[in-house]
Amino acid sequence: MVKHIVLYTLKGGLDKAETVKFIAAQLEPLVGQIPGLLHLEVRQAFNGMDYALYSTFESRQALKAYAVHPLHLEAKEKFFHLLDSRVAADYEC
């Protein structure tokens, strides 16, 4: 199993709570639609970055396939312009 954690900051002037809810609504439904994606949650952070994405995958290959999957790319297209920065880490367990 692979865990994928991403921390994001949003562009200035956005309502953080509403923006995070919007992003979560785009990404969380992908569970069950993309092979190998076992769990995904998006939550507003209360210190440091604006929000966190936590997801689990069956394997490294599943994570790699998710990154280019058409449903993921379509979802990302709806909110990527709202992001300022991101940092990610992946690990196996």
Buried (B, 14 or more C-beta within 10 A) or exposed (E): EBBBEBBBBBEEEBEEEEBBEBBBEBBBEBBEEBEBBBEBEBEBBEEEBBBBBBBBBBEEEBBEBBEEBEBBEEBBEEBEEBBEEEEEEEEEE
